């Protein structure tokens, strides 16, 4: 028996509306400045500036994907898609992570080429445009950080933070070139920023794949959940317990509970729902009662009176 999704879907629908608006605003700001930065970076021969512009252009496509995914997530369930499209955000986060890795590879390739064939760089133009870019990135980061956080919005925010780091690197590069004329600082700082972005991108990719593989959410202890269900009055055994992330902010659970008396099931179900919601934050619950009239055919994972799952 599962919980009614009506109230939950309405809440997520309203949340996704605001989330989509943030993503569209961030998209317009990012795309507008990226065109300016790319032109100046090409004219000034600055890899740091062009890398930052390329990063922002990649961000524009990523923000577009995120906005489209947030819009899809607002669509109600259908006969063909019973969960709706709430996982579109997770898929968008995966695509964004892959785009980041591709961009990092491009920056690294260009940087190593610049070490072998340095070019004259206009430090003044690089510094000026990078300062404006930093302001734009901070504004976009502020817009995205407001409100509910999801894997999708975190992926978009990660891109913008990378942009801000790229702008800082371009500023430092421009100042060093202006004061010393040492041009290798430009590809060197580009590599440094690429390494910083790589760490965050890999972390986000790992979390996204964990969700897609329906792993137990990081904040949930499966042993504690099984123990709490097994110790409810009237429950003898628990097996086939599964907990996974349906979408950002929605955790689902299914389990089989072995009981002695079926008439007690309504009260037991209410107690189980309350325990799962208050102790573990799990509200999308499916529990199947099994009356234990004979010896169990399925080995139980959690047994009443046992504090841990059976090996």
Backbone torsions as a table, in degrees:
resi	resn	phi	psi	omega
1	UNK	NA	130.5	-174.9
2	UNK	-114.2	160.9	178.6
3	UNK	-73.1	153.1	175.9
4	UNK	-70.3	131.3	-176.4
5	UNK	-91.4	-2.1	-173.0
6	UNK	-58.9	-53.6	-178.2
7	UNK	-65.1	-41.7	179.8
8	UNK	-62.1	-41.9	-178.2
9	UNK	-66.4	-38.5	178.4
10	UNK	-62.3	-42.6	179.7
11	UNK	-61.8	-45.8	-179.1
12	UNK	-68.8	-32.0	178.6
13	UNK	-62.0	-46.0	179.7
14	UNK	-66.5	-39.4	179.6
15	UNK	-65.5	-39.3	-179.0
16	UNK	-68.9	-29.0	178.4
17	UNK	-62.0	-47.8	178.4
18	UNK	-66.1	-37.4	-180.0
19	UNK	-63.4	-42.0	179.4
20	UNK	-63.6	-40.8	178.5
21	UNK	-61.1	-40.7	177.7
22	UNK	-62.4	-43.2	-178.2
23	UNK	-65.8	-39.1	179.2
24	UNK	-65.8	-43.5	178.0
25	UNK	-61.2	-43.6	178.4
26	UNK	-64.1	-37.9	179.4
27	UNK	-61.7	-46.3	-178.3
28	UNK	-64.7	-43.0	179.1
29	UNK	-63.7	-45.4	-176.6
30	UNK	-66.9	-46.7	-177.0
31	UNK	-66.1	-38.5	-179.4
32	UNK	-62.4	-45.4	-178.1
33	UNK	-77.2	-29.8	-178.5
34	UNK	-58.8	-38.5	179.8
35	UNK	-63.2	-42.3	178.8
36	UNK	-65.2	-46.5	-177.1
37	UNK	-64.9	-38.5	178.9
38	UNK	-62.9	-42.3	179.6
39	UNK	-64.4	-44.9	179.7
40	UNK	-68.4	-38.8	179.1
41	UNK	-62.3	-40.6	177.8
42	UNK	-66.0	-41.7	-179.3
43	UNK	-67.8	-37.0	-176.8
44	UNK	-88.0	-4.1	-179.5
45	UNK	60.7	33.9	-178.5
46	UNK	-101.3	116.5	176.8
47	UNK	-67.1	-38.9	179.6
48	UNK	-59.7	-41.2	-179.5
49	UNK	-72.4	-42.6	178.9
50	UNK	-67.5	-36.0	177.0
51	UNK	-64.1	-41.4	178.3
52	UNK	-65.3	-39.2	177.8
53	UNK	-65.5	-43.8	177.4
54	UNK	-62.1	-38.2	176.5
55	UNK	-61.0	-43.1	-178.7
56	UNK	-69.4	-35.7	176.7
57	UNK	-66.2	-41.4	175.0
58	UNK	-61.3	-39.4	177.2
59	UNK	-61.2	-38.1	-179.6
60	UNK	-60.5	-45.1	178.0
61	UNK	-67.4	-36.0	179.0
62	UNK	-66.7	-42.2	177.6
63	UNK	-65.1	-36.1	176.0
64	UNK	-63.2	-42.7	176.3
65	UNK	-62.2	-42.4	-178.9
66	UNK	-64.8	-41.6	178.7
67	UNK	-64.6	-42.4	178.4
68	UNK	-63.8	-39.6	179.3
69	UNK	-66.4	-40.7	178.3
70	UNK	-64.0	-36.4	177.4
71	UNK	-66.8	-42.9	178.3
72	UNK	-62.3	-37.1	-177.8
73	UNK	-64.9	-19.9	179.4
74	UNK	-81.0	-13.4	-178.2
75	UNK	-70.3	138.5	-177.3
76	UNK	-71.5	161.4	176.3
77	UNK	-61.8	154.4	178.2
78	UNK	-132.2	177.3	178.3
79	UNK	-64.7	-27.7	-179.8
80	UNK	-89.2	-35.0	179.7
81	UNK	-121.1	88.1	-172.7
82	UNK	-67.2	-24.0	176.6
83	UNK	-94.2	1.0	-173.8
84	UNK	75.7	-146.3	-179.0
85	UNK	-122.5	33.9	-176.0
86	UNK	-63.4	-25.0	-179.1
87	UNK	-83.6	0.5	175.8
88	UNK	-60.4	-34.1	178.6
89	UNK	-64.9	-38.3	179.1
90	UNK	-65.7	-42.1	178.6
91	UNK	-64.9	-38.3	177.7
92	UNK	-63.8	-39.4	177.3
93	UNK	-62.7	-37.5	177.9
94	UNK	-65.2	-46.1	179.1
95	UNK	-61.9	-42.3	179.3
96	UNK	-60.9	-41.5	178.9
97	UNK	-61.9	-42.1	179.7
98	UNK	-66.5	-37.5	176.8
99	UNK	-63.3	-39.2	178.5
100	UNK	-62.5	-42.9	179.7
101	UNK	-64.2	-38.3	177.5
102	UNK	-65.1	-41.1	179.2
103	UNK	-64.8	-40.2	178.6
104	UNK	-61.4	-42.1	178.5
105	UNK	-62.5	-40.1	179.2
106	UNK	-65.0	-45.2	-179.9
107	UNK	-61.3	-44.4	-179.2
108	UNK	-62.3	-42.5	179.7
109	UNK	-61.8	-47.2	-179.7
110	UNK	-65.5	-37.8	-178.7
111	UNK	-63.5	-45.2	-179.7
112	UNK	-66.1	-32.3	174.9
113	UNK	-66.3	-38.7	-179.9
114	UNK	-66.8	-30.8	177.5
115	UNK	-62.3	-36.3	-179.4
116	UNK	-80.5	-32.0	-178.9
117	UNK	-131.0	78.0	-179.7
118	UNK	-64.4	150.1	-179.9
119	UNK	-126.6	155.3	177.7
120	UNK	-70.0	134.0	-174.8
121	UNK	-124.5	137.3	176.6
122	UNK	-84.6	98.1	-176.0
123	UNK	-63.6	-37.3	-178.5
124	UNK	-64.1	-46.1	179.6
125	UNK	-64.5	-39.9	180.0
126	UNK	-61.9	-46.1	-178.0
127	UNK	-63.9	-45.9	-177.7
128	UNK	-62.3	-49.1	-178.7
129	UNK	-67.4	-37.5	-179.8
130	UNK	-65.5	-35.2	177.2
131	UNK	-63.6	-44.0	177.0
132	UNK	-64.1	-41.5	179.5
133	UNK	-61.9	-38.1	178.0
134	UNK	-62.1	-41.9	177.6
135	UNK	-62.0	-42.6	178.7
136	UNK	-63.5	-43.4	-179.3
137	UNK	-64.1	-40.8	178.5
138	UNK	-64.8	-37.7	177.6
139	UNK	-64.6	-44.6	179.4
140	UNK	-64.8	-41.1	178.6
141	UNK	-61.7	-38.9	178.3
142	UNK	-64.7	-41.5	179.4
143	UNK	-62.6	-44.3	-176.3
144	UNK	-74.2	-26.6	-176.2
145	UNK	-78.9	-12.0	-179.6
146	UNK	-80.2	141.2	175.0
147	UNK	86.0	-159.0	-173.9
148	UNK	-69.4	139.1	178.1
149	UNK	-100.9	129.7	175.7
150	UNK	-128.6	169.1	175.8
151	UNK	-58.7	-37.0	-179.7
152	UNK	-65.3	-48.7	-179.8
153	UNK	-68.5	-32.7	176.4
154	UNK	-65.4	-38.1	177.4
155	UNK	-62.9	-44.1	178.8
156	UNK	-64.7	-42.5	179.5
157	UNK	-64.7	-35.6	177.5
158	UNK	-60.3	-42.6	176.8
159	UNK	-58.7	-45.3	-176.3
160	UNK	-67.9	-38.8	176.4
161	UNK	-62.2	-40.3	175.2
162	UNK	-61.4	-38.9	175.9
163	UNK	-60.9	-43.8	-179.7
164	UNK	-62.3	-42.0	176.5
165	UNK	-62.9	-39.1	177.1
166	UNK	-63.1	-38.4	178.4
167	UNK	-66.4	-41.4	177.8
168	UNK	-62.3	-43.5	178.2
169	UNK	-61.9	-40.7	179.1
170	UNK	-65.8	-37.0	177.4
171	UNK	-62.9	-48.8	179.2
172	UNK	-61.5	-42.2	179.0
173	UNK	-59.8	-46.3	-179.6
174	UNK	-62.7	-41.8	-179.3
175	UNK	-65.6	-44.4	179.7
176	UNK	-62.8	-42.7	179.9
177	UNK	-66.2	-38.8	178.4
178	UNK	-63.5	-41.2	-173.6
179	UNK	-88.9	-29.2	-175.5
180	UNK	-121.4	-22.2	-176.2
181	UNK	77.1	10.3	-177.7
182	UNK	-84.3	98.2	-174.7
183	UNK	-74.7	-23.7	178.4
184	UNK	-60.4	-15.4	178.0
185	UNK	-61.8	-28.2	-176.7
186	UNK	-65.3	-56.2	177.1
187	UNK	-69.2	-28.2	-179.8
188	UNK	-64.1	-46.8	178.7
189	UNK	-69.5	-29.7	176.2
190	UNK	-62.9	-40.9	176.9
191	UNK	-65.9	-38.7	179.5
192	UNK	-61.5	-45.8	178.7
193	UNK	-64.1	-39.5	179.4
194	UNK	-60.7	-38.7	178.6
195	UNK	-67.1	-39.7	178.2
196	UNK	-63.3	-43.7	-179.6
197	UNK	-67.0	-36.0	-177.8
198	UNK	-59.5	-42.3	-179.3
199	UNK	-59.7	-47.8	-179.3
200	UNK	-69.5	-38.1	-179.1
201	UNK	-64.6	-41.2	179.0
202	UNK	-66.6	-37.0	178.2
203	UNK	-64.4	-45.4	178.9
204	UNK	-63.9	-39.9	179.4
205	UNK	-62.8	-41.5	179.5
206	UNK	-63.9	-43.1	179.3
207	UNK	-65.1	-40.8	-179.1
208	UNK	-65.4	-43.9	178.3
209	UNK	-64.3	-34.3	177.9
210	UNK	-62.1	-41.0	178.4
211	UNK	-67.1	-45.2	-178.5
212	UNK	-65.2	-29.2	176.5
213	UNK	-84.6	5.7	178.5
214	UNK	57.0	42.4	174.7
215	UNK	-73.2	160.5	177.2
216	UNK	-65.4	130.6	-180.0
217	UNK	-54.1	145.8	-174.3
218	UNK	-57.8	-34.7	-175.6
219	UNK	-85.2	-2.2	-178.0
220	UNK	-103.5	131.7	174.8
221	UNK	-102.4	107.4	-174.3
222	UNK	-60.2	-37.2	179.7
223	UNK	-61.4	-43.1	-179.5
224	UNK	-66.4	-38.6	178.5
225	UNK	-63.7	-47.3	179.3
226	UNK	-62.0	-39.9	179.2
227	UNK	-65.3	-42.4	-180.0
228	UNK	-63.4	-38.4	178.2
229	UNK	-70.1	-40.8	-177.0
230	UNK	-68.7	-24.5	-178.2
231	UNK	-94.4	4.0	174.9
232	UNK	-67.8	140.7	178.3
233	UNK	-58.0	124.7	179.4
234	UNK	101.0	-14.6	178.9
235	UNK	-93.2	129.2	-179.9
236	UNK	-100.4	-42.1	-177.7
237	UNK	-144.6	156.9	176.1
238	UNK	-132.4	131.3	174.5
239	UNK	-145.9	170.7	-176.9
240	UNK	52.0	45.3	178.7
241	UNK	-85.8	125.4	179.3
242	UNK	-134.1	135.1	176.2
243	UNK	-131.7	130.9	-178.4
244	UNK	-150.3	166.0	177.3
245	UNK	-93.1	118.7	177.2
246	UNK	-77.3	-48.1	173.9
247	UNK	-155.0	172.9	179.9
248	UNK	-58.4	121.8	180.0
249	UNK	91.7	-5.1	-179.2
250	UNK	-126.4	112.9	178.9
251	UNK	-107.5	132.3	-178.4
252	UNK	-112.1	152.9	179.7
253	UNK	-142.9	142.3	170.4
254	UNK	-138.2	146.2	-179.1
255	UNK	-163.1	158.8	173.2
256	UNK	-107.4	126.8	178.8
257	UNK	-113.0	124.0	177.7
258	UNK	-91.1	125.4	-177.4
259	UNK	-130.6	169.0	179.9
260	UNK	-95.9	-36.9	-174.2
261	UNK	-124.3	117.8	-179.6
262	UNK	-65.9	-33.3	178.4
263	UNK	-59.4	-22.6	178.9
264	UNK	-80.6	-5.5	-172.2
265	UNK	-60.7	-43.9	-179.2
266	UNK	-57.0	-43.5	179.3
267	UNK	-68.5	-39.0	179.8
268	UNK	-66.2	-39.8	179.2
269	UNK	-63.0	-42.7	178.5
270	UNK	-62.6	-41.2	178.8
271	UNK	-65.7	-39.2	179.4
272	UNK	-65.6	-43.1	178.9
273	UNK	-60.8	-45.0	-178.7
274	UNK	-63.8	-43.2	-179.9
275	UNK	-63.6	-43.7	-178.8
276	UNK	-67.2	-37.5	-179.0
277	UNK	-71.6	-48.9	-174.0
278	UNK	-76.7	-37.2	-175.6
279	UNK	-88.3	-29.7	-172.7
280	UNK	-127.4	-5.5	179.4
281	UNK	71.3	24.4	-179.9
282	UNK	-100.8	118.9	-175.9
283	UNK	-118.8	-16.0	178.7
284	UNK	-99.1	93.8	-166.6
285	UNK	-119.8	135.1	172.2
286	UNK	-127.7	115.8	-178.6
287	UNK	-123.4	134.0	179.3
288	UNK	-113.1	120.2	177.9
289	UNK	-81.7	143.0	175.5
290	UNK	-131.8	117.2	-178.9
291	UNK	-74.9	122.3	-176.0
292	UNK	-89.7	84.0	180.0
293	UNK	-98.7	-19.6	178.6
294	UNK	-133.0	-179.7	177.8
295	UNK	-60.3	136.7	-176.8
296	UNK	-63.3	137.8	178.1
297	UNK	-87.0	-21.1	-178.3
298	UNK	-114.4	133.4	178.5
299	UNK	-65.1	132.6	179.9
300	UNK	-80.7	142.8	175.6
301	UNK	-85.3	-36.9	177.1
302	UNK	-127.8	130.7	-178.6
303	UNK	-119.5	141.2	178.9
304	UNK	-55.4	130.3	-178.3
305	UNK	94.3	-8.4	177.6
306	UNK	-104.1	134.9	-175.5
307	UNK	-90.5	-7.1	-177.1
308	UNK	-144.9	160.5	179.9
309	UNK	-67.4	150.0	177.6
310	UNK	-70.8	144.8	-179.7
311	UNK	-74.2	NA	NA
